[in-house]
């Protein structure tokens, strides 16, 4: 299945695959979809599923805690930046451990 809103026609993850997709939604938000196989589950209950957002144009970096069961999240990107790296991973007292990362470029206003 394909998403019509994305010019690259990025596929939506299959519910039975280990996957991650990040894509522009409009000029100031992106949407991420994920499905984690049992192999990608956290090592302990203190881990939180997060996305780490890094701007390629400024020093902007933000960590957002996700509800791991939802499988999707709309990411507000409020800066004037257009290019981002969005990384899905686990965060705990030992830091952030990435699982997947994707580069996106938001369209102009």
N, CA, C and O atoms as CSV, one atom per row, in Angstrom:
chain,resi,resn,atom,element,x,y,z
A,1,UNK,N,N,0.843,-1.171,0.000
A,1,UNK,CA,C,0.000,0.000,0.000
A,1,UNK,C,C,0.890,1.236,0.000
A,1,UNK,O,O,1.925,1.250,0.667
A,2,UNK,N,N,0.505,2.265,-0.733
A,2,UNK,CA,C,1.292,3.480,-0.868
A,2,UNK,C,C,0.522,4.663,-0.288
A,2,UNK,O,O,-0.708,4.652,-0.239
A,3,UNK,N,N,1.266,5.691,0.154
A,3,UNK,CA,C,0.654,6.937,0.617
A,3,UNK,C,C,0.655,7.932,-0.524
A,3,UNK,O,O,1.701,8.195,-1.118
A,4,UNK,N,N,-0.488,8.481,-0.832
A,4,UNK,CA,C,-0.603,9.427,-1.934
A,4,UNK,C,C,0.033,10.772,-1.606
A,4,UNK,O,O,0.453,11.482,-2.519
A,5,UNK,N,N,0.118,11.145,-0.324
A,5,UNK,CA,C,0.608,12.458,0.060
A,5,UNK,C,C,2.113,12.608,-0.123
A,5,UNK,O,O,2.611,13.733,-0.179
A,6,UNK,N,N,2.841,11.516,-0.218
A,6,UNK,CA,C,4.285,11.585,-0.349
A,6,UNK,C,C,4.657,11.452,-1.821
A,6,UNK,O,O,4.219,10.515,-2.488
A,7,UNK,N,N,5.458,12.378,-2.330
A,7,UNK,CA,C,5.835,12.352,-3.733
A,7,UNK,C,C,6.642,11.112,-4.090
A,7,UNK,O,O,6.592,10.654,-5.232
A,8,UNK,N,N,7.384,10.559,-3.134
A,8,UNK,CA,C,8.185,9.364,-3.378
A,8,UNK,C,C,7.376,8.086,-3.224
A,8,UNK,O,O,7.913,6.999,-3.439
A,9,UNK,N,N,6.112,8.180,-2.861
A,9,UNK,CA,C,5.247,7.030,-2.631
A,9,UNK,C,C,5.873,6.039,-1.653
A,9,UNK,O,O,5.942,4.842,-1.933
A,10,UNK,N,N,6.325,6.538,-0.511
A,10,UNK,CA,C,6.918,5.692,0.519
A,10,UNK,C,C,5.862,4.746,1.056
A,10,UNK,O,O,4.778,5.194,1.427
A,11,UNK,N,N,6.145,3.434,1.109
A,11,UNK,CA,C,5.143,2.482,1.581
A,11,UNK,C,C,4.899,2.585,3.079
A,11,UNK,O,O,5.808,2.921,3.839
A,12,UNK,N,N,3.690,2.302,3.500
A,12,UNK,CA,C,3.359,2.191,4.914
A,12,UNK,C,C,3.854,0.826,5.378
A,12,UNK,O,O,3.689,-0.155,4.654
A,13,UNK,N,N,4.455,0.733,6.564
A,13,UNK,CA,C,4.981,-0.541,7.017
A,13,UNK,C,C,3.905,-1.622,7.130
A,13,UNK,O,O,2.776,-1.349,7.538
A,14,UNK,N,N,4.268,-2.834,6.769
A,14,UNK,CA,C,3.414,-3.998,6.943
A,14,UNK,C,C,3.367,-4.319,8.438
A,14,UNK,O,O,4.390,-4.223,9.116
A,15,UNK,N,N,2.217,-4.693,8.955
A,15,UNK,CA,C,2.049,-4.952,10.379
A,15,UNK,C,C,2.902,-6.106,10.882
A,15,UNK,O,O,3.084,-6.239,12.092
A,16,UNK,N,N,3.435,-6.949,9.993
A,16,UNK,CA,C,4.210,-8.115,10.419
A,16,UNK,C,C,5.713,-7.932,10.218
A,16,UNK,O,O,6.468,-8.887,10.402
A,17,UNK,N,N,6.162,-6.752,9.851
A,17,UNK,CA,C,7.576,-6.485,9.600
A,17,UNK,C,C,8.151,-5.558,10.664
A,17,UNK,O,O,7.427,-4.799,11.308
A,18,UNK,N,N,9.452,-5.635,10.831
A,18,UNK,CA,C,10.195,-4.711,11.662
A,18,UNK,C,C,10.523,-3.526,10.767
A,18,UNK,O,O,11.317,-3.664,9.836
A,19,UNK,N,N,9.924,-2.350,11.028
A,19,UNK,CA,C,10.065,-1.264,10.066
A,19,UNK,C,C,9.935,0.112,10.704
A,19,UNK,O,O,9.448,0.262,11.824
A,20,UNK,N,N,10.393,1.123,9.942
A,20,UNK,CA,C,10.312,2.522,10.354
A,20,UNK,C,C,10.245,3.380,9.100
A,20,UNK,O,O,11.034,3.197,8.174
A,21,UNK,N,N,9.304,4.315,9.072
A,21,UNK,CA,C,9.164,5.258,7.962
A,21,UNK,C,C,8.936,6.642,8.553
A,21,UNK,O,O,8.090,6.819,9.430
A,22,UNK,N,N,9.692,7.620,8.071
A,22,UNK,CA,C,9.488,9.026,8.422
A,22,UNK,C,C,9.310,9.786,7.125
A,22,UNK,O,O,10.078,9.597,6.181
A,23,UNK,N,N,8.292,10.653,7.069
A,23,UNK,CA,C,8.062,11.420,5.845
A,23,UNK,C,C,7.406,12.757,6.161
A,23,UNK,O,O,6.718,12.897,7.172
A,24,UNK,N,N,7.624,13.746,5.282
A,24,UNK,CA,C,6.981,15.045,5.470
A,24,UNK,C,C,5.466,14.905,5.412
A,24,UNK,O,O,4.931,14.129,4.620
A,25,UNK,N,N,4.792,15.656,6.248
A,25,UNK,CA,C,3.325,15.708,6.225
A,25,UNK,C,C,2.865,17.000,5.559
A,25,UNK,O,O,1.936,17.005,4.752
A,26,UNK,N,N,3.537,18.100,5.916
A,26,UNK,CA,C,3.310,19.406,5.309
A,26,UNK,C,C,4.552,20.260,5.571
A,26,UNK,O,O,5.617,19.702,5.836
A,27,UNK,N,N,4.457,21.574,5.508
A,27,UNK,CA,C,5.646,22.414,5.615
A,27,UNK,C,C,6.211,22.521,7.028
A,27,UNK,O,O,7.325,23.020,7.192
A,28,UNK,N,N,5.483,22.069,8.061
A,28,UNK,CA,C,6.028,22.170,9.420
A,28,UNK,C,C,5.802,20.930,10.284
A,28,UNK,O,O,5.997,20.983,11.498
A,29,UNK,N,N,5.401,19.832,9.686
A,29,UNK,CA,C,5.275,18.591,10.442
A,29,UNK,C,C,5.703,17.403,9.581
A,29,UNK,O,O,5.691,17.447,8.351
A,30,UNK,N,N,6.077,16.357,10.282
A,30,UNK,CA,C,6.392,15.079,9.638
A,30,UNK,C,C,5.559,14.018,10.349
A,30,UNK,O,O,5.014,14.262,11.426
A,31,UNK,N,N,5.468,12.860,9.747
A,31,UNK,CA,C,4.774,11.747,10.379
A,31,UNK,C,C,5.730,10.557,10.373
A,31,UNK,O,O,6.438,10.324,9.393
A,32,UNK,N,N,5.744,9.807,11.473
A,32,UNK,CA,C,6.558,8.602,11.550
A,32,UNK,C,C,5.644,7.416,11.819
A,32,UNK,O,O,4.677,7.510,12.575
A,33,UNK,N,N,5.975,6.301,11.183
A,33,UNK,CA,C,5.284,5.027,11.390
A,33,UNK,C,C,6.342,4.007,11.783
A,33,UNK,O,O,7.450,4.019,11.246
A,34,UNK,N,N,6.002,3.120,12.724
A,34,UNK,CA,C,6.944,2.077,13.092
A,34,UNK,C,C,6.203,0.807,13.467
A,34,UNK,O,O,5.039,0.829,13.865
A,35,UNK,N,N,6.907,-0.280,13.329
A,35,UNK,CA,C,6.454,-1.578,13.803
A,35,UNK,C,C,7.707,-2.305,14.281
A,35,UNK,O,O,8.634,-2.520,13.501
A,36,UNK,N,N,7.739,-2.679,15.538
A,36,UNK,CA,C,8.917,-3.322,16.095
A,36,UNK,C,C,8.669,-4.799,16.343
A,36,UNK,O,O,7.701,-5.178,17.003
A,37,UNK,N,N,9.543,-5.619,15.812
A,37,UNK,CA,C,9.462,-7.059,16.043
A,37,UNK,C,C,9.887,-7.354,17.480
A,37,UNK,O,O,10.458,-6.487,18.142
A,38,UNK,N,N,9.619,-8.552,17.967
A,38,UNK,CA,C,10.044,-8.899,19.327
A,38,UNK,C,C,11.551,-8.728,19.545
A,38,UNK,O,O,11.979,-8.482,20.673
A,39,UNK,N,N,12.355,-8.852,18.502
A,39,UNK,CA,C,13.808,-8.665,18.625
A,39,UNK,C,C,14.186,-7.225,18.943
A,39,UNK,O,O,15.272,-6.978,19.466
A,40,UNK,N,N,13.325,-6.283,18.643
A,40,UNK,CA,C,13.610,-4.857,18.854
A,40,UNK,C,C,13.037,-4.327,20.169
A,40,UNK,O,O,13.160,-3.135,20.450
A,41,UNK,N,N,12.428,-5.165,20.961
A,41,UNK,CA,C,11.841,-4.729,22.226
A,41,UNK,C,C,12.943,-4.344,23.214
A,41,UNK,O,O,14.076,-4.807,23.084
A,42,UNK,N,N,12.622,-3.503,24.200
A,42,UNK,CA,C,13.656,-3.023,25.127
A,42,UNK,C,C,14.178,-4.137,26.028
A,42,UNK,O,O,13.504,-5.135,26.279
A,43,UNK,N,N,15.401,-3.929,26.504
A,43,UNK,CA,C,16.030,-4.909,27.388
A,43,UNK,C,C,15.408,-4.904,28.781
A,43,UNK,O,O,15.460,-5.912,29.486
A,44,UNK,N,N,14.819,-3.776,29.181
A,44,UNK,CA,C,14.213,-3.681,30.518
A,44,UNK,C,C,13.041,-2.699,30.502
A,44,UNK,O,O,12.894,-1.907,29.571
A,45,UNK,N,N,12.219,-2.759,31.534
A,45,UNK,CA,C,10.995,-1.958,31.608
A,45,UNK,C,C,11.260,-0.458,31.736
A,45,UNK,O,O,10.361,0.340,31.472
A,46,UNK,N,N,12.459,-0.053,32.132
A,46,UNK,CA,C,12.778,1.367,32.284
A,46,UNK,C,C,13.073,2.072,30.977
A,46,UNK,O,O,13.252,3.290,30.965
A,47,UNK,N,N,13.127,1.342,29.876
A,47,UNK,CA,C,13.396,1.952,28.567
A,47,UNK,C,C,12.135,2.597,28.005
A,47,UNK,O,O,11.030,2.082,28.178
A,48,UNK,N,N,12.310,3.719,27.337
A,48,UNK,CA,C,11.203,4.435,26.699
A,48,UNK,C,C,11.472,4.543,25.207
A,48,UNK,O,O,12.583,4.870,24.791
A,49,UNK,N,N,10.451,4.266,24.402
A,49,UNK,CA,C,10.571,4.436,22.961
A,49,UNK,C,C,10.518,5.930,22.652
A,49,UNK,O,O,9.618,6.631,23.116
A,50,UNK,N,N,11.479,6.415,21.872
A,50,UNK,CA,C,11.587,7.850,21.593
A,50,UNK,C,C,11.959,8.081,20.135
A,50,UNK,O,O,12.437,7.184,19.439
A,51,UNK,N,N,11.726,9.301,19.702
A,51,UNK,CA,C,12.329,9.746,18.459
A,51,UNK,C,C,13.260,10.902,18.798
A,51,UNK,O,O,12.929,11.780,19.595
A,52,UNK,N,N,14.417,10.879,18.178
A,52,UNK,CA,C,15.394,11.946,18.311
A,52,UNK,C,C,15.383,12.711,16.995
A,52,UNK,O,O,15.599,12.135,15.929
A,53,UNK,N,N,15.132,14.006,17.081
A,53,UNK,CA,C,15.042,14.861,15.891
A,53,UNK,C,C,16.265,15.759,15.877
A,53,UNK,O,O,16.537,16.472,16.843
A,54,UNK,N,N,16.999,15.718,14.778
A,54,UNK,CA,C,18.180,16.573,14.617
A,54,UNK,C,C,18.041,17.362,13.327
A,54,UNK,O,O,17.818,16.803,12.253
A,55,UNK,N,N,18.178,18.678,13.459
A,55,UNK,CA,C,18.175,19.532,12.273
A,55,UNK,C,C,19.533,19.441,11.596
A,55,UNK,O,O,20.566,19.413,12.264
A,56,UNK,N,N,19.529,19.394,10.278
A,56,UNK,CA,C,20.788,19.411,9.525
A,56,UNK,C,C,21.267,20.832,9.294
A,56,UNK,O,O,22.397,21.034,8.848
A,57,UNK,N,N,20.432,21.824,9.587
A,57,UNK,CA,C,20.755,23.214,9.278
A,57,UNK,C,C,21.113,24.046,10.499
A,57,UNK,O,O,21.739,25.096,10.362
A,58,UNK,N,N,20.731,23.599,11.690
A,58,UNK,CA,C,21.034,24.327,12.929
A,58,UNK,C,C,21.448,23.316,13.989
A,58,UNK,O,O,21.629,22.136,13.690
A,59,UNK,N,N,21.596,23.768,15.202
A,59,UNK,CA,C,21.960,22.879,16.308
A,59,UNK,C,C,20.736,22.290,17.007
A,59,UNK,O,O,20.859,21.718,18.090
A,60,UNK,N,N,19.562,22.424,16.401
A,60,UNK,CA,C,18.326,21.939,16.995
A,60,UNK,C,C,18.373,20.426,17.187
A,60,UNK,O,O,18.696,19.682,16.262
A,61,UNK,N,N,18.046,19.981,18.403
A,61,UNK,CA,C,17.940,18.556,18.698
A,61,UNK,C,C,16.851,18.399,19.757
A,61,UNK,O,O,16.827,19.130,20.747
A,62,UNK,N,N,15.955,17.444,19.540
A,62,UNK,CA,C,14.841,17.235,20.465
A,62,UNK,C,C,14.573,15.742,20.593
A,62,UNK,O,O,14.605,15.010,19.604
A,63,UNK,N,N,14.308,15.294,21.824
A,63,UNK,CA,C,13.957,13.911,22.093
A,63,UNK,C,C,12.499,13.879,22.542
A,63,UNK,O,O,12.128,14.562,23.496
A,64,UNK,N,N,11.676,13.091,21.861
A,64,UNK,CA,C,10.253,12.991,22.178
A,64,UNK,C,C,9.940,11.554,22.572
A,64,UNK,O,O,10.236,10.620,21.827
A,65,UNK,N,N,9.337,11.381,23.755
A,65,UNK,CA,C,8.929,10.051,24.220
A,65,UNK,C,C,7.630,9.670,23.528
A,65,UNK,O,O,6.703,10.477,23.450
A,66,UNK,N,N,7.561,8.436,23.024
A,66,UNK,CA,C,6.406,7.946,22.277
A,66,UNK,C,C,5.634,6.901,23.074
A,66,UNK,O,O,6.176,6.282,23.990
A,67,UNK,N,N,4.386,6.711,22.726
A,67,UNK,CA,C,3.610,5.584,23.236
A,67,UNK,C,C,3.925,4.423,22.309
A,67,UNK,O,O,3.510,4.433,21.150
A,68,UNK,N,N,4.643,3.434,22.790
A,68,UNK,CA,C,5.204,2.389,21.917
A,68,UNK,C,C,4.159,1.574,21.180
A,68,UNK,O,O,4.461,1.012,20.127
A,69,UNK,N,N,2.952,1.491,21.691
A,69,UNK,CA,C,1.927,0.671,21.051
A,69,UNK,C,C,1.228,1.382,19.895
A,69,UNK,O,O,0.583,0.722,19.081
A,70,UNK,N,N,1.336,2.696,19.800
A,70,UNK,CA,C,0.553,3.429,18.808
A,70,UNK,C,C,0.999,3.150,17.377
A,70,UNK,O,O,0.152,3.038,16.491
A,71,UNK,N,N,2.289,3.037,17.126
A,71,UNK,CA,C,2.786,2.750,15.784
A,71,UNK,C,C,2.887,3.945,14.863
A,71,UNK,O,O,3.319,3.803,13.719
A,72,UNK,N,N,2.495,5.127,15.336
A,72,UNK,CA,C,2.620,6.329,14.510
A,72,UNK,C,C,2.645,7.567,15.398
A,72,UNK,O,O,2.190,7.533,16.541
A,73,UNK,N,N,3.182,8.662,14.860
A,73,UNK,CA,C,3.253,9.913,15.607
A,73,UNK,C,C,3.432,11.052,14.615
A,73,UNK,O,O,4.206,10.934,13.665
A,74,UNK,N,N,2.721,12.155,14.831
A,74,UNK,CA,C,2.899,13.360,14.024
A,74,UNK,C,C,3.908,14.240,14.750
A,74,UNK,O,O,3.699,14.615,15.903
A,75,UNK,N,N,4.994,14.566,14.074
A,75,UNK,CA,C,6.122,15.288,14.663
A,75,UNK,C,C,6.027,16.764,14.306
A,75,UNK,O,O,6.143,17.119,13.133
A,76,UNK,N,N,5.817,17.641,15.303
A,76,UNK,CA,C,5.831,19.079,15.001
A,76,UNK,C,C,7.271,19.560,14.846
A,76,UNK,O,O,8.099,19.355,15.733
A,77,UNK,N,N,7.563,20.195,13.725
A,77,UNK,CA,C,8.890,20.727,13.444
A,77,UNK,C,C,8.735,22.228,13.255
A,77,UNK,O,O,8.501,22.698,12.141
A,78,UNK,N,N,8.864,22.974,14.336
A,78,UNK,CA,C,8.488,24.377,14.349
A,78,UNK,C,C,9.570,25.331,13.849
A,78,UNK,O,O,9.280,26.498,13.585
A,79,UNK,N,N,10.791,24.870,13.716
A,79,UNK,CA,C,11.862,25.773,13.273
A,79,UNK,C,C,11.714,26.078,11.789
A,79,UNK,O,O,10.897,25.475,11.093
A,80,UNK,N,N,12.513,27.016,11.324
A,80,UNK,CA,C,12.512,27.354,9.902
A,80,UNK,C,C,13.326,26.361,9.076
A,80,UNK,O,O,13.427,26.492,7.857
A,81,UNK,N,N,13.899,25.378,9.744
A,81,UNK,CA,C,14.725,24.394,9.057
A,81,UNK,C,C,13.856,23.534,8.142
A,81,UNK,O,O,12.660,23.369,8.381
A,82,UNK,N,N,14.459,22.998,7.113
A,82,UNK,CA,C,13.739,22.142,6.166
A,82,UNK,C,C,14.248,20.710,6.177
A,82,UNK,O,O,13.520,19.800,5.779
A,83,UNK,N,N,15.503,20.480,6.631
A,83,UNK,CA,C,16.097,19.144,6.564
A,83,UNK,C,C,16.340,18.595,7.973
A,83,UNK,O,O,16.897,19.274,8.835
A,84,UNK,N,N,15.907,17.343,8.182
A,84,UNK,CA,C,16.016,16.715,9.490
A,84,UNK,C,C,16.446,15.258,9.372
A,84,UNK,O,O,16.194,14.599,8.363
A,85,UNK,N,N,17.095,14.774,10.415
A,85,UNK,CA,C,17.305,13.351,10.616
A,85,UNK,C,C,16.403,12.955,11.768
A,85,UNK,O,O,16.477,13.541,12.848
A,86,UNK,N,N,15.557,11.967,11.546
A,86,UNK,CA,C,14.634,11.492,12.574
A,86,UNK,C,C,15.024,10.054,12.902
A,86,UNK,O,O,15.062,9.194,12.022
A,87,UNK,N,N,15.313,9.805,14.177
A,87,UNK,CA,C,15.802,8.506,14.619
A,87,UNK,C,C,14.874,7.925,15.670
A,87,UNK,O,O,14.531,8.597,16.643
A,88,UNK,N,N,14.470,6.686,15.477
A,88,UNK,CA,C,13.657,5.952,16.443
A,88,UNK,C,C,14.599,5.104,17.289
A,88,UNK,O,O,15.495,4.452,16.754
A,89,UNK,N,N,14.402,5.108,18.601
A,89,UNK,CA,C,15.260,4.308,19.470
A,89,UNK,C,C,14.730,4.222,20.884
A,89,UNK,O,O,13.673,4.760,21.211
A,90,UNK,N,N,15.491,3.533,21.712
A,90,UNK,CA,C,15.159,3.368,23.130
A,90,UNK,C,C,16.015,4.306,23.962
A,90,UNK,O,O,17.209,4.449,23.701
A,91,UNK,N,N,15.420,4.948,24.963
A,91,UNK,CA,C,16.140,5.833,25.857
A,91,UNK,C,C,15.942,5.361,27.297
A,91,UNK,O,O,14.840,4.980,27.690
A,92,UNK,N,N,17.021,5.392,28.075
A,92,UNK,CA,C,16.950,5.070,29.498
A,92,UNK,C,C,18.057,5.828,30.214
A,92,UNK,O,O,18.638,6.749,29.639
A,93,UNK,N,N,18.361,5.464,31.449
A,93,UNK,CA,C,19.382,6.186,32.216
A,93,UNK,C,C,20.768,6.081,31.583
A,93,UNK,O,O,21.646,6.884,31.897
A,94,UNK,N,N,20.976,5.120,30.709
A,94,UNK,CA,C,22.266,4.948,30.041
A,94,UNK,C,C,22.371,5.732,28.734
A,94,UNK,O,O,23.426,5.726,28.099
A,95,UNK,N,N,21.293,6.410,28.321
A,95,UNK,CA,C,21.331,7.210,27.102
A,95,UNK,C,C,20.364,6.705,26.043
A,95,UNK,O,O,19.450,5.933,26.329
A,96,UNK,N,N,20.585,7.155,24.818
A,96,UNK,CA,C,19.723,6.842,23.679
A,96,UNK,C,C,20.390,5.785,22.811
A,96,UNK,O,O,21.554,5.930,22.435
A,97,UNK,N,N,19.649,4.711,22.488
A,97,UNK,CA,C,20.141,3.644,21.620
A,97,UNK,C,C,19.284,3.617,20.357
A,97,UNK,O,O,18.123,3.213,20.414
A,98,UNK,N,N,19.840,4.044,19.212
A,98,UNK,CA,C,19.054,4.117,17.971
A,98,UNK,C,C,18.711,2.747,17.399
A,98,UNK,O,O,19.482,1.794,17.509
A,99,UNK,N,N,17.528,2.677,16.784
A,99,UNK,CA,C,17.092,1.488,16.051
A,99,UNK,C,C,17.065,1.758,14.550
A,99,UNK,O,O,17.614,0.989,13.761
A,100,UNK,N,N,16.420,2.860,14.166
A,100,UNK,CA,C,16.262,3.237,12.759
A,100,UNK,C,C,16.458,4.736,12.636
A,100,UNK,O,O,16.202,5.480,13.582
A,101,UNK,N,N,16.908,5.178,11.476
A,101,UNK,CA,C,17.053,6.608,11.228
A,101,UNK,C,C,16.685,6.888,9.775
A,101,UNK,O,O,16.917,6.069,8.886
A,102,UNK,N,N,16.106,8.065,9.560
A,102,UNK,CA,C,15.744,8.447,8.208
A,102,UNK,C,C,15.897,9.958,8.053
A,102,UNK,O,O,15.610,10.721,8.976
A,103,UNK,N,N,16.344,10.367,6.896
A,103,UNK,CA,C,16.499,11.778,6.552
A,103,UNK,C,C,15.217,12.225,5.834
A,103,UNK,O,O,14.698,11.523,4.967
A,104,UNK,N,N,14.723,13.409,6.217
A,104,UNK,CA,C,13.566,13.985,5.502
A,104,UNK,C,C,13.851,15.438,5.169
A,104,UNK,O,O,14.659,16.096,5.823
A,105,UNK,N,N,13.182,15.919,4.155
A,105,UNK,CA,C,13.225,17.335,3.789
A,105,UNK,C,C,11.793,17.807,3.663
A,105,UNK,O,O,11.016,17.269,2.875
A,106,UNK,N,N,11.447,18.829,4.455
A,106,UNK,CA,C,10.100,19.390,4.423
A,106,UNK,C,C,9.940,20.290,3.211
A,106,UNK,O,O,10.901,20.928,2.782
A,107,UNK,N,N,8.728,20.348,2.649
A,107,UNK,CA,C,8.487,21.256,1.520
A,107,UNK,C,C,8.469,22.702,2.008
A,107,UNK,O,O,8.302,22.964,3.200
A,108,UNK,N,N,8.643,23.633,1.079
A,108,UNK,CA,C,8.555,25.054,1.402
A,108,UNK,C,C,7.145,25.410,1.811
A,108,UNK,O,O,6.210,24.643,1.584
A,109,UNK,N,N,6.992,26.587,2.420
A,109,UNK,CA,C,5.691,27.049,2.872
A,109,UNK,C,C,4.698,27.133,1.740
A,109,UNK,O,O,3.546,27.509,1.957
